[in-house]
Amino acid sequence: MHNNWPELAAGLSPALKELRAGAPEVMKGFSALARAALEAKALDVKTKELIALAIAVAIRCDACVAFHAEAAVKQGATRDEVMETMGMAVYMGAGPAVMYAAQAIEAYDQFAATQTAKAA
């Protein structure tokens, strides 16, 4: 295992809390932007999370991979959907995206296993 993605996401929570407290208006604006972007219209939320995961891979953002892999699992994305999404990320991001795509699959698998364990 390369990273423990659920641990990475959870480990950022205190720092994000500090950021929200230190820059409340900026973070309120960011939260409003996120809500607006994720609102289901022509695209459903799952599709939007898959797009966000692909962008996270293409721009090589570990924390973004963690949070959007988790969100994709929560939205019901299948492993096949994530694999196809990673194909687009690799197409758009070339060689470095290949390495991050592998990590995104690892993150998806870890979050999916966590969700399955919680359901049992």
Secondary structure as UniProt FT lines:
FT   HELIX           5..22
FT   HELIX           24..38
FT   HELIX           45..59
FT   HELIX           62..74
FT   TURN            75..76
FT   HELIX           79..119
//
